[in-house]
Amino acid sequence: MTVLKIVKQNHIAVLTLNRPEARNALSPELLGRLANAWDNIKSDDSIRVAILTGAEGSTFCAGFDLALSITLLNGTRKPENEWDEALANDWTIAHKATLRGFDLERPLIVAANGHAIAGGMELLLAGDLRVAASGAKLGLSEVKLGLIPGMGGTATIVHKMAPALAAEILLTSNPVSAEDAFAAGFLNRVVASIDVLATAMALANAIAANPPLAVKAARHVLRKSRDQTEAASLTLEAELLEALAITEDAIEGPRAFLEKRTPVFKGR
């Protein structure tokens, strides 16, 4: 049984964490396969949107597998296979797997069909859009273990949600409900677990139907604006708009509108 399922169709890649027996915890193999998958998606121009979800069950992702992954990090377990060896020798595999400092360069929708805890919450934080199951618990539990979230959670949570809620989640280590996270503006949708993937697919289809260069440019300005002045963001916006204006897609969009037909965007 593969620990990571990948399906590509209609410019959308759907990745499914597939360790339901372990609450989709991030084992060395799953981390390695995720890191490879993100590299492949980033280099595949046919993919315009990615979705990350979990195998059916109560938990989207319970974080790092304490028995298999954390023991390699702290040296209490020796590598037993190629995935163990790779992770033990290069912990940045875990960084890429969880998108810590790694830009996928296209929108990522995280479809949390159950609880998202620790590393699972950090995967949720990595998304550009987020859909979660009603009743799901979202939290970062590392402080209770004498650690801090190390896959970007500590550093990025304040940029992704209201500071008060970010502080509560991080410092108490107590999870919050998907409903409370939605009310605070962290989630795009909260739906029944059975509807999470379909809801994410609807968002992905809407994004994939748009010209990919424009989507990429809009996302780039959106992300950069978190860390720079408004003046710098306005300059970047103007530069990218000028570059987009001479693309084939920017010509096709208005022409199709005037001709009352569906545009055909080619990413050029």
PEDA-V794537 format. One record per helix or strand of 3 or more residues. SS is the DSSP state (H for helix, E for strand). FROM is the first residue (numbers start at 1). TO is the last residue. Records with the same first field share a line. If there is no record, write none. Layout:
SS->FROM-TO ; FROM-TO
This chain:
E->4-9 ; 12-17 ; 49-54 ; 59-61 ; 107-112 ; 115-117 ; 129-133 ; 137-139 ; 189-191
H->20-22 ; 28-42 ; 66-73 ; 82-89 ; 92-97 ; 119-125 ; 142-145 ; 153-160 ; 163-172 ; 178-183 ; 193-208 ; 212-224 ; 230-244 ; 248-258
